[in-house]
Amino acid sequence: MSKIAVVTDSVACVPPELVDKYDIHVVPFHVIWDGNDYRDGVNLTPAEFYRFFGQNKAFPTTAQPSLADFVRTYARLSTKAEGIVSIHVPAELTGAINVARTAAQEAASVPVRIVDSRMATMAQGFIVLEAARTAAAGGTLEEVVATAEAMIPRVDFFATLDDLKHLHRGGRIGEAATLLGSKLRINPILSLAHGRVRVLGVVRTRRSAVEKMIEMMWDQTGERPLHASVFHGDALAEAERTAQEIQSRFNCVEFYITEFTPVMGAHTGPGVIGLAFYADEVEEPSVPASGGTSSRLGFLPRAFSLWS
């Protein structure tokens, strides 16, 4: 085990093989369904969750990790590590990060640094991975924290889904509330900003949504070395097609297909597909000013447009 332990929550959707490889400690959210309390990804897998979702008329609810969940994790790690870096989903979406802070004060006998990732999905997962790699390389507590914090402005994700009712039901709909009640057949493209769901645009077909997300990712990353994930909720075939397209068009140095864990699926329903990514920073030669440039696609943090 590294001298600095890295902790996250199940919203990060880090693939199990990477959790094992980098000794990442995942505190699971809870999924409450038909009176049963499931630990996200532990005694309720994504495959089981989406199968139940299609069969059950009752909708699941979710709960943040309890104080006891964090206390057990920090107390256990305090006997093995010199410090703990705990990276979590934004405070605006859930109180988990505040529970983590309380647990750190109560249970840890080593320094604990809490980092708000400002992200979710595998975008949060990439922050966690880089922090864990720094820890595995022998990084100090401050170096691991610095790695995580440096990653936050670099990562991003886009997602599209067929139905907004689950986001609305769970209270995480954010700007997408403007699309509720639309009589048009539309597919929104969503992301996060300041811990709130933002609408980057809407398209008329799901295929157009995927193509637009790929175009938006290109606008941000171009030919730079790309770290990316196609994530999905019970849409593996579509994720695999999208993965092939991305790997043929981008300079991928790290790539995964990842599943939405049950706690994420409870808020989106099945069928979500998205891209989480960041690009390596490459020094570019200075060029004379040319009167400005334009992107192929402008981002729309407070409004949305309909793309055909």
C-alpha positions as CSV (number, residue, x, y, z in Angstrom):
1,M,0.0,0.0,0.0
2,S,1.2,3.5,-0.8
3,K,2.0,5.8,2.1
4,I,-0.8,8.0,1.0
5,A,-4.2,6.4,0.7
6,V,-6.7,7.6,-1.9
7,V,-10.4,7.4,-1.2
8,T,-13.4,8.2,-3.4
9,D,-17.1,7.4,-3.7
10,S,-19.0,5.2,-6.1
11,V,-20.2,8.2,-8.2
12,A,-16.6,8.2,-9.7
13,C,-17.4,4.9,-11.6
14,V,-13.8,3.9,-11.5
15,P,-13.5,0.4,-13.2
16,P,-12.9,-2.4,-10.7
17,E,-9.6,-3.4,-12.3
18,L,-8.2,0.1,-11.8
19,V,-9.5,0.3,-8.2
20,D,-7.5,-2.9,-7.5
21,K,-4.4,-1.8,-9.5
22,Y,-4.0,1.5,-7.8
23,D,-5.4,0.5,-4.4
24,I,-8.2,3.0,-4.5
25,H,-10.7,2.8,-1.6
26,V,-14.3,3.4,-2.7
27,V,-17.0,4.4,-0.2
28,P,-20.2,3.3,-1.8
29,F,-23.4,5.3,-1.9
30,H,-26.6,3.5,-1.0
31,V,-29.5,2.6,-3.3
32,I,-32.9,2.1,-1.5
33,W,-35.3,-0.1,-3.4
34,D,-38.4,-2.0,-2.2
35,G,-37.3,-1.6,1.4
36,N,-33.8,-2.9,0.8
37,D,-30.7,-0.9,1.3
38,Y,-28.0,-1.8,-1.3
39,R,-24.4,-0.7,-1.2
40,D,-23.7,0.8,-4.7
41,G,-21.7,-1.6,-6.7
42,V,-21.1,-4.0,-3.8
43,N,-24.2,-6.0,-3.3
44,L,-26.0,-4.5,-6.3
45,T,-24.1,-4.6,-9.6
46,P,-24.9,-2.5,-12.6
47,A,-26.2,-5.6,-14.5
48,E,-28.5,-6.4,-11.6
49,F,-29.7,-2.9,-11.2
50,Y,-30.7,-2.3,-14.8
51,R,-32.4,-5.7,-14.9
52,F,-34.4,-4.8,-11.8
53,F,-35.1,-1.4,-13.2
54,G,-36.9,-2.9,-16.3
55,Q,-38.9,-5.2,-14.1
56,N,-39.9,-3.1,-11.1
57,K,-42.6,-0.5,-11.1
58,A,-41.2,1.1,-8.0
59,F,-38.3,3.6,-8.6
60,P,-35.1,3.4,-6.5
61,T,-33.9,6.3,-4.3
62,T,-30.4,7.0,-3.2
63,A,-28.6,8.0,0.0
64,Q,-25.1,9.3,0.6
65,P,-22.6,7.2,2.5
66,S,-23.2,7.3,6.2
67,L,-20.9,8.8,8.8
68,A,-20.2,5.2,9.9
69,D,-19.2,4.3,6.3
70,F,-16.6,7.0,6.2
71,V,-15.5,6.4,9.8
72,R,-14.8,2.8,9.1
73,T,-12.8,3.6,6.0
74,Y,-10.6,6.3,7.6
75,A,-10.0,4.4,10.8
76,R,-8.9,1.3,8.9
77,L,-6.6,3.3,6.6
78,S,-5.1,5.2,9.5
79,T,-3.5,2.0,10.6
80,K,-1.7,1.6,7.3
81,A,-1.1,5.0,5.7
82,E,0.7,8.2,6.6
83,G,-2.1,10.3,5.1
84,I,-5.4,10.1,3.3
85,V,-6.7,12.1,0.3
86,S,-10.4,11.7,-0.1
87,I,-11.9,12.9,-3.5
88,H,-15.7,13.3,-3.8
89,V,-18.7,14.4,-5.9
90,P,-19.6,18.1,-5.6
91,A,-21.1,19.4,-2.4
92,E,-24.0,20.9,-4.4
93,L,-25.2,17.5,-5.5
94,T,-24.9,15.6,-2.2
95,G,-23.8,16.0,1.4
96,A,-21.3,13.2,1.2
97,I,-18.3,15.5,1.2
98,N,-19.5,17.1,4.4
99,V,-20.0,13.7,6.0
100,A,-16.4,12.8,4.9
101,R,-15.1,15.9,6.7
102,T,-16.9,15.1,9.9
103,A,-15.6,11.5,9.8
104,A,-12.0,12.7,9.2
105,Q,-12.2,14.7,12.4
106,E,-13.7,11.9,14.4
107,A,-11.9,8.8,13.2
108,A,-8.6,9.5,11.4
109,S,-5.4,9.4,13.3
110,V,-3.4,10.6,10.3
111,P,-3.9,13.8,8.2
112,V,-6.9,13.7,5.9
113,R,-7.4,16.1,3.0
114,I,-10.8,16.3,1.4
115,V,-11.1,17.4,-2.2
116,D,-14.3,18.4,-4.0
117,S,-13.8,17.1,-7.5
118,R,-16.4,19.5,-9.0
119,M,-17.2,16.6,-11.3
120,A,-19.0,13.2,-11.5
121,T,-18.9,10.1,-13.6
122,M,-15.6,8.9,-14.9
123,A,-14.5,12.6,-15.1
124,Q,-14.3,12.4,-11.3
125,G,-12.7,9.0,-11.8
126,F,-9.8,10.5,-13.9
127,I,-9.0,12.9,-11.1
128,V,-9.0,10.0,-8.6
129,L,-6.8,7.9,-10.9
130,E,-4.1,10.6,-11.3
131,A,-4.1,11.2,-7.6
132,A,-3.7,7.4,-7.0
133,R,-0.8,7.2,-9.5
134,T,1.0,10.0,-7.7
135,A,0.5,8.2,-4.4
136,A,1.7,4.9,-6.0
137,A,4.8,6.7,-7.2
138,G,5.6,7.7,-3.6
139,G,4.1,11.2,-3.6
140,T,3.6,13.1,-0.4
141,L,0.2,14.1,1.0
142,E,0.6,17.6,-0.5
143,E,1.8,16.2,-3.9
144,V,-1.2,13.9,-4.1
145,V,-3.6,16.8,-3.2
146,A,-1.9,19.0,-5.8
147,T,-2.3,16.4,-8.5
148,A,-6.0,16.1,-7.8
149,E,-6.6,19.8,-7.7
150,A,-4.6,20.4,-10.9
151,M,-6.8,17.8,-12.7
152,I,-10.1,19.5,-11.7
153,P,-10.1,22.2,-14.4
154,R,-8.8,19.8,-17.1
155,V,-11.5,17.1,-17.0
156,D,-14.9,17.3,-18.5
157,F,-17.8,15.1,-19.5
158,F,-20.8,15.2,-21.8
159,A,-23.8,12.9,-21.5
160,T,-27.1,12.4,-23.3
161,L,-30.2,10.5,-22.2
162,D,-33.6,9.8,-23.7
163,D,-35.7,10.8,-20.7
164,L,-35.3,13.6,-18.2
165,K,-37.9,12.4,-15.7
166,H,-35.4,10.5,-13.6
167,L,-33.2,13.5,-13.2
168,H,-36.3,15.5,-12.3
169,R,-37.5,13.0,-9.8
170,G,-34.2,12.9,-8.1
171,G,-33.9,16.6,-7.8
172,R,-30.6,16.8,-9.8
173,I,-32.1,18.3,-13.0
174,G,-30.5,21.8,-12.8
175,E,-30.8,23.8,-16.1
176,A,-32.3,20.8,-17.8
177,A,-35.6,21.8,-16.1
178,T,-36.0,24.2,-19.0
179,L,-36.5,21.2,-21.3
180,L,-39.3,19.6,-19.3
181,G,-42.6,19.5,-21.1
182,S,-41.1,20.0,-24.5
183,K,-43.3,18.5,-27.2
184,L,-40.3,18.1,-29.5
185,R,-38.5,14.8,-29.7
186,I,-35.1,16.0,-28.4
187,N,-32.0,14.6,-26.9
188,P,-30.2,17.0,-24.5
189,I,-26.5,17.1,-24.1
190,L,-25.6,17.7,-20.4
191,S,-22.6,18.3,-18.3
192,L,-21.8,19.9,-14.9
193,A,-20.9,23.4,-13.9
194,H,-20.5,24.6,-10.4
195,G,-22.0,21.4,-9.1
196,R,-25.2,21.9,-11.2
197,V,-26.4,20.1,-14.3
198,R,-26.0,22.4,-17.3
199,V,-27.5,22.0,-20.8
200,L,-24.9,22.4,-23.6
201,G,-27.5,21.9,-26.3
202,V,-30.2,19.6,-27.7
203,V,-30.4,17.6,-30.9
204,R,-33.2,15.7,-32.6
205,T,-31.7,12.2,-32.6
206,R,-29.6,10.2,-30.3
207,R,-27.1,9.5,-33.0
208,S,-26.7,13.2,-33.6
209,A,-26.2,13.7,-29.9
210,V,-23.3,11.2,-29.9
211,E,-21.7,12.9,-32.9
212,K,-22.1,16.3,-31.4
213,M,-20.4,15.2,-28.2
214,I,-17.5,13.8,-30.2
215,E,-17.2,17.1,-32.0
216,M,-17.3,19.0,-28.8
217,M,-14.6,16.8,-27.3
218,W,-12.5,17.5,-30.4
219,D,-13.0,21.2,-30.0
220,Q,-11.5,20.9,-26.5
221,T,-8.7,18.4,-27.1
222,G,-7.9,18.3,-30.8
223,E,-4.9,16.1,-31.7
224,R,-3.4,16.2,-28.2
225,P,-2.9,12.9,-26.4
226,L,-6.3,12.0,-25.0
227,H,-7.4,10.2,-21.9
228,A,-11.1,9.2,-22.4
229,S,-13.9,7.0,-21.3
230,V,-17.2,6.1,-22.9
231,F,-19.6,5.6,-20.1
232,H,-23.0,4.0,-20.4
233,G,-26.1,2.8,-18.5
234,D,-27.2,-0.5,-20.0
235,A,-26.1,0.6,-23.5
236,L,-23.0,-1.5,-24.0
237,A,-23.4,-2.1,-27.8
238,E,-23.8,1.7,-28.4
239,A,-20.8,2.4,-26.1
240,E,-18.7,-0.1,-28.0
241,R,-19.6,1.5,-31.4
242,T,-18.8,5.0,-29.9
243,A,-15.5,3.7,-28.5
244,Q,-14.4,2.4,-31.9
245,E,-15.2,5.7,-33.5
246,I,-13.3,7.7,-30.9
247,Q,-10.2,5.4,-31.0
248,S,-10.1,5.8,-34.7
249,R,-10.3,9.6,-34.7
250,F,-8.4,10.6,-31.6
251,N,-4.8,10.1,-30.3
252,C,-6.0,8.0,-27.3
253,V,-3.2,7.2,-24.8
254,E,-5.7,5.9,-22.2
255,F,-9.2,4.7,-22.9
256,Y,-12.0,2.8,-21.0
257,I,-15.6,1.8,-21.4
258,T,-17.2,2.3,-18.0
259,E,-20.6,1.5,-16.6
260,F,-22.8,3.8,-14.7
261,T,-23.0,2.4,-11.2
262,P,-26.5,1.9,-9.7
263,V,-26.5,5.2,-7.8
264,M,-25.9,7.0,-11.1
265,G,-28.4,4.9,-13.0
266,A,-31.0,5.7,-10.4
267,H,-30.8,9.4,-11.4
268,T,-30.7,8.9,-15.1
269,G,-32.5,5.7,-15.8
270,P,-31.1,3.2,-18.4
271,G,-29.8,4.3,-21.8
272,V,-27.5,7.1,-20.8
273,I,-24.3,7.4,-22.8
274,G,-21.5,9.9,-22.5
275,L,-17.8,10.9,-22.8
276,A,-15.5,11.7,-19.9
277,F,-12.0,13.0,-20.9
278,Y,-9.0,15.2,-20.6
279,A,-6.0,15.9,-22.9
280,D,-2.4,16.0,-22.0
281,E,-1.0,19.5,-21.9
282,V,1.4,20.1,-24.8
283,E,3.4,23.3,-25.3
284,E,2.4,25.0,-28.5
285,P,4.6,27.5,-30.4
286,S,3.6,31.1,-30.2
287,V,1.9,32.5,-33.3
288,P,1.3,36.1,-34.3
289,A,-2.2,37.5,-33.5
290,S,-4.5,37.0,-36.5
291,G,-7.5,38.9,-35.5
292,G,-9.2,36.1,-33.6
293,T,-10.3,32.5,-34.1
294,S,-13.6,30.8,-33.9
295,S,-14.5,27.4,-32.5
296,R,-16.7,25.0,-34.5
297,L,-19.1,25.0,-31.5
298,G,-19.7,27.5,-28.8
299,F,-20.5,26.3,-25.3
300,L,-23.8,27.4,-23.8
301,P,-23.6,27.4,-20.0
302,R,-26.9,29.3,-19.4
303,A,-28.9,28.6,-22.5
304,F,-29.4,26.0,-25.1
305,S,-29.9,25.7,-28.9
306,L,-31.4,23.1,-31.1
307,W,-28.9,21.4,-33.4
308,S,-30.2,19.4,-36.3
